[in-house]
Amino acid sequence: MSNNPADIEREIEETRERLAGTIDQLLYRSHPKTIAQREIAQIKAYYVDPATGEPRTDNILKTVGITVGVITTLVVIRKIAG
């Protein structure tokens, strides 16, 4: 670190630019649309292999099985209670 005013001003300007870039990145990453796109991409990657574009049938079947199980359980509970 130098005591030269020109060097200090340059360092302040460099720090200001770095901070502005960091703030821009944080604003982009925390924007609701960006978060939604990231979540959608994550869900798609769970059901479709990104490398081949083929559906991941094991994950699809797990989801279908869980859904059918939950619906069946709700129907049975409703019949018992009603």
Secondary structure as a PSIPRED ss2 file (coil, helix, strand):
# PSIPRED VFORMAT (PSIPRED V4.0)

   1 M C   1.000  0.000  0.000
   2 S C   1.000  0.000  0.000
   3 N C   1.000  0.000  0.000
   4 N C   1.000  0.000  0.000
   5 P H   0.000  1.000  0.000
   6 A H   0.000  1.000  0.000
   7 D H   0.000  1.000  0.000
   8 I H   0.000  1.000  0.000
   9 E H   0.000  1.000  0.000
  10 R H   0.000  1.000  0.000
  11 E H   0.000  1.000  0.000
  12 I H   0.000  1.000  0.000
  13 E H   0.000  1.000  0.000
  14 E H   0.000  1.000  0.000
  15 T H   0.000  1.000  0.000
  16 R H   0.000  1.000  0.000
  17 E H   0.000  1.000  0.000
  18 R H   0.000  1.000  0.000
  19 L H   0.000  1.000  0.000
  20 A H   0.000  1.000  0.000
  21 G H   0.000  1.000  0.000
  22 T H   0.000  1.000  0.000
  23 I H   0.000  1.000  0.000
  24 D H   0.000  1.000  0.000
  25 Q H   0.000  1.000  0.000
  26 L H   0.000  1.000  0.000
  27 L H   0.000  1.000  0.000
  28 Y H   0.000  1.000  0.000
  29 R H   0.000  1.000  0.000
  30 S H   0.000  1.000  0.000
  31 H C   1.000  0.000  0.000
  32 P H   0.000  1.000  0.000
  33 K H   0.000  1.000  0.000
  34 T H   0.000  1.000  0.000
  35 I H   0.000  1.000  0.000
  36 A H   0.000  1.000  0.000
  37 Q H   0.000  1.000  0.000
  38 R H   0.000  1.000  0.000
  39 E H   0.000  1.000  0.000
  40 I H   0.000  1.000  0.000
  41 A H   0.000  1.000  0.000
  42 Q H   0.000  1.000  0.000
  43 I H   0.000  1.000  0.000
  44 K H   0.000  1.000  0.000
  45 A H   0.000  1.000  0.000
  46 Y H   0.000  1.000  0.000
  47 Y H   0.000  1.000  0.000
  48 V E   0.000  0.000  1.000
  49 D C   1.000  0.000  0.000
  50 P C   1.000  0.000  0.000
  51 A C   1.000  0.000  0.000
  52 T C   1.000  0.000  0.000
  53 G C   1.000  0.000  0.000
  54 E C   1.000  0.000  0.000
  55 P E   0.000  0.000  1.000
  56 R C   1.000  0.000  0.000
  57 T H   0.000  1.000  0.000
  58 D H   0.000  1.000  0.000
  59 N H   0.000  1.000  0.000
  60 I H   0.000  1.000  0.000
  61 L H   0.000  1.000  0.000
  62 K H   0.000  1.000  0.000
  63 T H   0.000  1.000  0.000
  64 V H   0.000  1.000  0.000
  65 G H   0.000  1.000  0.000
  66 I H   0.000  1.000  0.000
  67 T H   0.000  1.000  0.000
  68 V H   0.000  1.000  0.000
  69 G H   0.000  1.000  0.000
  70 V H   0.000  1.000  0.000
  71 I H   0.000  1.000  0.000
  72 T H   0.000  1.000  0.000
  73 T H   0.000  1.000  0.000
  74 L H   0.000  1.000  0.000
  75 V H   0.000  1.000  0.000
  76 V H   0.000  1.000  0.000
  77 I H   0.000  1.000  0.000
  78 R H   0.000  1.000  0.000
  79 K H   0.000  1.000  0.000
  80 I H   0.000  1.000  0.000
  81 A H   0.000  1.000  0.000
  82 G C   1.000  0.000  0.000
